[in-house]
Amino acid sequence: MNQPRGPAIVQADLSILLEVDHPDYETARDALAGFAELVKSPEHIHTYRITPLSLWNAAASGISAQDVLGALRRYSRYEVPELVTSEVVEYIGRYGRLVLEERNGRHILTSRDTQLLAMVVGQKSCARYFDGMLDQHTALLAPGARGWLKHALVKIGFPVEDIAGYTPGTPLEVKLRERTLEGRPFALRRYQKMAADTFHAGGGPRGGSGVIVLPCGAGKTIVGMAAMSLVRAHTLILTANVVAVRQWIRELVDKTGLSPDQVAEYTGDSKAIAPVTVATYQIVTYRKRKSEEFPHFELFRRGDWGLIIYDEVHLLPAPVFRATAEIQSRRRLGLTATLVREDGLEEDVFSLVGPKRYDVPWRELEKQGWIATADCTEIRVDLPPGQRLPYAMADQREQYRISAENPVKMDVLEALLKLHAGDRVLVIAQYLDQLHEIERRFGFPLIEGKTPTKRREELYAKFRTGQLKALIVSKVGNFAIDLPDANVMVQLSGTFGSRQEEAQRLGRILRPKGDGQLAHFYTIVTRETRDQDFGANRQLFLVEQGYRYRMVEAADILQQRFEPARPVTAPVGQGAAP
């Protein structure tokens, strides 16, 4: 009997090998992305892993065990191991077996499984969060324990479904405009409306907390405003930096009926509070000494917030989880392009902000024309002979720096700039010495950590209007900058193997282009070094989203044998509302 020849090999350790060259690769990849994580992506075989958290996020977004197993059987080359079947059923089945509710003003934990409930109440890490049993199906929570118990339950492998409801907050009418202040038509895209509606869930207790995952450039800010229009209450928005704060404020005034005095900035420069307050993670986590409390945590309690929005939730600083655990009665919306956290705290996002409620594959929005089609190219350069011995003798951290700052990269950058003369180019790197060398050699302005906010905004404005054709940015350029006309990014070095950073950087050039041109993302890596190893890891998330990196030799760029990809067809979504 012939075995089915699918593209995937499902293994008993919950890993999945996916053949890239198989004709069903793309459909299998899209199916796996809903419940598995990509962990390796060499050229021909990609490795995925099913984890409890990936299954719980799948369950929270409506994917059943039957859906997961059906996809595995559909694409598996061989029979799916029984252990995989049982583990999928077991872990997805755990989501919702414990339910957190409210009764007579107190929080209770309920379960039909009396043995499970008794085990949880007696568990050492959970016992302190209970005030005893009301009956064999119901345990009474201690006051203020809602968030802490949810966090503890995820850690022991039993995520709770929280339907205890939310404080409504002070009412605030937030209406989306039909035209922006400049008179341009404005309406929600279908996926933006679906994302906000899924989060809100009609105002019922099964909505109101969770994470929306959308590509950079797909309008996550718009989704946040749509959620505000549904919740209709005072809102606290936390975001990455002061530039992002001011972008939020501009967007709110431009696209909603809120007046400027109803929206306030809470940063190191200004600490105003209004019905809608936009703050940075930096100010919220500021304290003079590590031994002191965080004075600005009071912001979470000073307003009667009906909604808290965590922009770039994958960057949420660990201390903010503590404050978030104490405000579980407030609706909480996380916005991100990727759930990947380099600190491994994805479980904290799941338990305290909420599970993934909605996502759309990047390539799906690309096909619809809502984000620019991206051409990703990895350019490999050799380490100069004079640096090979120092590299061999260095420790691993220094090896990465030597290979990341390879001077040959400057020559490749120069060739790319000639190739893309007339385009809007962002050049990004990790190390300050490298950034300043680029500034000296090419004369482009540099934005780094110490660049004042006013200067940053001036340079961004000049770039948007075309006065500047190129900008150099440090890792401050990873987050929440709105440069819709940027269509080329050249990455000379990154933060080790950060997958979230690669996604954020590509996202800077993904806004749809008026003439339908491609976005070009180049990453220059030093062959057979730590730089190449980290580069491969950085690409994981984007490969999972359907992007492929062309591998090109530096000589092809330097000798002008390389031709950038060109658009094949005009994007469907061009000219539609943002």
Beta strands, then each sheet from edge to edge (+ up, - down):
strand 1: 8-10
strand 2: 15-19
strand 3: 37-40
strand 4: 45-49
strand 5: 98-103
strand 6: 106-110
strand 7: 130-135
strand 8: 138-141
strand 9: 160-162
strand 10: 209-213
strand 11: 235-239
strand 12: 263-266
strand 13: 276-280
strand 14: 307-310
strand 15: 331-336
strand 16: 356-359
strand 17: 374-381
strand 18: 425-428
strand 19: 446-447
strand 20: 470-473
strand 21: 488-491
strand 22: 519-526
strand 23: 549-553
sheet 1: 1+ 2- 4+ 3-
sheet 2: 7+ 8- 6+ 5- 9-
sheet 3: 12+ 13+ 11+ 14+ 15+ 10+ 16+
sheet 4: 19+ 20+ 18+ 21+ 22+ 17+ 23+
end
